[in-house]
């Protein structure tokens, strides 16, 4: 079939996305770690870091946000899927005109999206769920279609890259268009994807390398991406406020609060791995109160050194932000703890 476009894992905007840092991360792992066969990315986000290891490792992904989990299952899930079926369904969705009013039009028309695009988003998301319940598509195919829809929404949303607010009085010039995700058809059959609190997950998994990329500051991801989370879950909750947010109380992360250090210590103590790698920037005293990192370098080193020998690697980096912070000399650091020899 012709007439469709494709997307890759990095084709979405996301706070803290490490895609541009992959060569740095891979180089450190290659030079410093031995016999890595299983990689666990326990704050996976978009799955960018996992994608750097997917060709020759067993991948374990995890994220507390269901919208991230479903995308990770699309990219890394072990289940087989029918590519031609995905293409046909996406082409059908792209051919839609204005659809009937639905949950999306009633709650989000002419906010982040035009009323027409809201009608299409609501129709498509309903149809995906109906096809899944009728066993016309399997779990991986459902995940791939939802991922395609979320990426399409993110591409045209009238925002600055997050959903704390929408641009008022804008022209909706670009219409919704779904792309076919280039999800590998034959992932490692031992891959696993989870939608759990990372502190709970680590008590029940083992890996050679556990990569940790928690939230750094007080900005909760469930606040920034509530609309994508809403569409991914499709529970059709009541929304409120100017930004049209749903109740997110069960999605709040301790890593964005003054509980971050205690949460990190509990996490590290329970990890079962040869190596622990933490990605954490140097924003502890550089931004405003909301931007400042919640865990100090002293605490990071103290906690990691209880598990093994620690090395620190750094690289200059300008991260994707909401546009309010332009911090010079921003560095992304990798704290690598070798747990094989015990505490040092």
N, C-alpha and C positions, 0 to 999 in steps of 0.2 A: 504494500500500500504506500501511496505517496500523499503529500499534503499535510504533514505534521512536523512539529519541531521537537527537539529532544533537550533534556536538562541533565546536569550532573549534580553531584552532592553539594557542591559549593555555590550553586546558583540561587542563593538566598541571603538576605541581610540578617545578621544576628550579632547581638552584643557579645563581645569576647570571643568571636570566632577565630580559631587558630589556623585557618587554612594557609595563610601566608607564612606561618611559622613552621610548617611541616618539615621543610629541609633541615631546619635547626633541631627540631625534636628528633627526627629520624637519625641525624648525624650523631647526636649524643647517645642515643640507644645503641647504635651500631658500634661506637667506639668504647662504650663503658659497660655494656651488658652482655652476658653470655648465655647461650642456650635458651633464647626466648621463643617459646612455642605458643604460649597463651597470653594474650594481652586483654586486660580488663579496663575499659574506659568508663568509669563509674559516675561521672558527671558529663555525659557524652554530648549534650547539646545537639548540634547539627550532625554530629558523627564525623566531623572533618578529620580528627586525629585518628580515629579508628580506620578511616579510609586509607591512611598511609601504611597500614599493616595488613590489610585484608587479603592480599594475594598469597601470602605464605604463612599466615598465623591463624590460630583459632581466636575469634573475636568475641568478647563479652561486652555488650553495651548496656548502659543503664541511664535513665533520667527520670526525675520526679514528675516532669511535665509529660502528659500523655501525648501531646502534639509532637514532642521530640522523640518519644518512644516509638510512635507509629511510623515516623520517618526513618528511624534507625532500623525498624523491622523491615521496611521496604528495601533499604539499601543492603542490610547485612543478614536478613533472615535466611534460615536454612531451607525453608519450604520452597518447592518448585513453583513456577508460575507460567502462564501462557502469554507470551509476549504479543502475539497477534490479537488475542482477546483484549488486552490492555489498549493496544493501538486503536482497535475498532471502537471501543467504548469512549476513548478520549476524543476521537474524531466525531463521534455522535454528539458528545457534550459540546464540542466547539461549534457545532452547526446550529445550536439552539438559538432561538430569538428570545423575546421577553416571555417569562414564565408566570404562572399564577403567583399571587401573593402567598407568602409563607413566613416562617419564623424570621428569616433574614430580612425580608422587606419590612416586616412589622417593627423590627427593632433597630435596623441599621441603614435603612434607605437614605441615600444622600448624606451619608456621614463619611465613613472611610471609603465607601463605594457608592456608585450610582444606584438608583432603585432597580434599573434593568439588571445590572450585574448582581445585585443582592438577590433578585428573583432567580437568576441562573445558579448562583452559589447554593441557595437553599434547595432548589430542585435537584441539582447534581448530588449534593450530600445526602439527601433523602434517597435518591435512586441507588447510590452506592450501598447504603444500608439495606435497602430492600433486596438488591441483587445478592447480597451476602446472606441474608436470612433465608432466601430461596435456594441457597447453595449453588447459585450460578457462578459465583466467584469464591475463591478460598481466602484464607486470612492474609496471605502475602499479597494477593491481587487487590484485596480491599485496602491494605496498607499503601500499596503503590498508587492506587487511584486517589486516596485521601492526600498522600504526599504531593501528587501532581496538582491537586486543587489548592492545597496550602501554599505551594510555591507560586501558583498563578495569582492567588490573592495578594501575596506579599509583593509581587512585581508591580501591581497597579494601585495598591493602597495609598490613599492620600494622607501619608504620614511622613515623619522623618526617619522611618526605619523601625519604629516601635508603635505601640497602640495606646500610649498614655493620652494622646490627643489626636484629632484629625484636623486637616486644613479646611477652614470654613470658607465658603464662597468660591471654591475652586471649580475649574472646568474638568469634567470627567472625560478626558480625551482618549484614553486607552481602555479598550474593553477586555474583559476576562478572556484569556486564552490559555488552555492547559497544554503543557508539553509532556512528552513521553519520557519518564525518568529512565536513564540508562542503568537500571539496577541489574547487577550481575545475576545471571540465570542459575549459575552453579556455585553458590557460596559453600564454604566449608560446612559439612553437615553437623559439625559440633558447635557451630556458632550459637550464641544465646543472646536474647534481648530482654531486658527487664524494665519495669516501670515501678521502681521502689525507692524508698529512702536509702541513700547510699550507706548510711550507718547500719541499716538493717541488712542490706545485701551482703556486705563484706563478711558477715558472720557465716555466710552460707555458700561462699564460692572460694576457689583457689585459682591463682594465676601465676605466671612467671613474672609478669610486669603489671603492676596496677598503676594506671595513670589517673591523677587527681587534678581536676580543673574546676574547683568550686567557685561560686559567686565571690567576688572580692569585696564588695561594698554593700551599702544598704538598699540598693536598687533591686527589688525582687523581680525575677524573670516572669513570674505569673502575672505581675502588673503590666510589664512591658508587652507581653504576648497573650493577653487574656482572650483576644478575639480569635486568634488561631487555635488556642486551647479549647475555646467554646465550640468551634466548628469541628475540631478533631473528635472531641467527646460526643458531641451531638446529643446532649441531654436536654437541650432547649430550656435553659434556666432563665429566670427573670434577670434582667440587666438594669442597671441604675447609674445615675450620674451623667455628666456631660460626655464622658468617654465610653459610656455604655458597657460598664464592666459587670461581670457576674461575681458571685461570692467565690472568693479564692482562699478562704481561711485555711483550708486543708492543704494548700499548695505552698504556703510560706516556708522559706528555708531558714533554718537557724544560722546558716553561714552568712546571712545578711544582717545579723543582729549581734548584740553583745554576748550571745551564746556561742559565737563562732569558734573561739579558741577551745572551749570545752568540747564542742562537737568534733573539731578536728582531732583533738587528743583521743577521744573515744574511737574515732574512725581508724586512726593509725594503729592503735593498740590491737584492733581486731582484724587487721588485714593479714591474710595468709598469702605471701608472695616472696619471691627472691629479691625483687626490686620494687621500690615505691618511688614514683616520680610525681612531684607536685609542680604544677605550673602556677606561678603567682607573681603579679607585677610589683613594682616598687612605688605604689601610690600611697603608702602609709601616711605621709605627711605632705602631699603635694597638691591635692585638690580641695574642694569644699568638703564639708562634713559628710555629705552623702557619697562622695567619690572616694574618700579615704579607705584604704584597706582595713579590714576588720581584724586580721591576725598579724601581729608584729613579726619581724624577722627573728627576733630573739625567741619568741614562742615557737615558731616553726622549727628552728634548729634544735631547741630543747626537746621538743616532742619527737622529731625524727631521730635524733641521736640516741633515744632510748631503744630504737630498733636496729641501728647499725651505723656504719660509716656514711657520712654525708658529704657530697660534693655539690657546688653551686655553679651553674652556667648562666650567662646572661647574653641578651641580644637587644639592640635598640629596636623599638617597635612603636608604630603609631596604630593604635587599635581603632576599630569601628566604634563610634560613640554616638550619643544622641545629639551631638552638636554643641553641647554646652561646655565641654571641657576640651582645652587644647593645651595639654601639658607637655612641656619640653623635657627632653632627657628621659622619656618613658622607657623603661626596660622591662622586658618579660624575662623572668628568671625560672630556671628549672632546678629544683632541689631534688637530687637523686640520692636515694638512700639504699645502700647495699645491705640487705637484711641477712645475707648468708653467713656472715661472721658474728652476728649478735651485736649488742650495743657496744659503742665505742665512747 
